[in-house]
Every structure is written in C-alpha cells, then in structure tokens.
Amino acid sequence: MKIYLVGGAVRDRLLQRPAGDHDWVVVGATPAQM
C-alpha cells in the first residue's frame, strides 16, 4: 500500500505556508485495509 499527499497541501508545503487541509490518495489497498 502506498499513500500520497496531494492537492493544495503539497503546494502549501512547497511554498512553506500552513496547509488548510490534507488530501490523500491511497494506492494498492483493499477496502478491508482502509
């Protein structure tokens, strides 16, 4: 299973700003693993 931080939180981290929210993408997990 791999978990990636995506969206505005990545942009905010690169710009060294506080992130308002965190969006995650999970790849390779079954519903039971979630």
C-alpha positions as CSV (number, residue, x, y, z in Angstrom):
1,M,0.0,0.0,0.0
2,K,1.3,3.5,-0.9
3,I,-0.2,6.7,0.5
4,Y,0.4,10.1,-1.3
5,L,-0.3,13.6,-0.1
6,V,-1.8,15.5,-3.0
7,G,-3.5,18.8,-3.8
8,G,-3.2,22.1,-2.1
9,A,-1.3,20.7,0.8
10,V,1.6,19.9,-1.4
11,R,1.6,23.4,-2.9
12,D,1.4,24.9,0.5
13,R,4.3,22.8,1.8
14,L,6.5,23.8,-1.2
15,L,5.7,27.5,-0.6
16,Q,6.3,27.0,3.2
17,R,2.8,28.0,4.1
18,P,0.5,26.4,6.6
19,A,-1.8,23.8,4.9
20,G,-5.5,24.4,5.3
21,D,-6.4,20.7,4.7
22,H,-4.8,17.5,3.6
23,D,-5.9,15.3,0.7
24,W,-4.6,11.7,0.4
25,V,-4.5,9.1,-2.4
26,V,-4.2,5.5,-1.4
27,V,-2.9,3.0,-4.0
28,G,-2.9,-0.8,-3.6
29,A,-5.2,-1.2,-0.6
30,T,-8.3,-3.2,-0.3
31,P,-11.4,-1.8,1.3
32,A,-10.7,-4.0,4.3
33,Q,-7.3,-2.4,4.8
34,M,-8.8,1.0,4.8
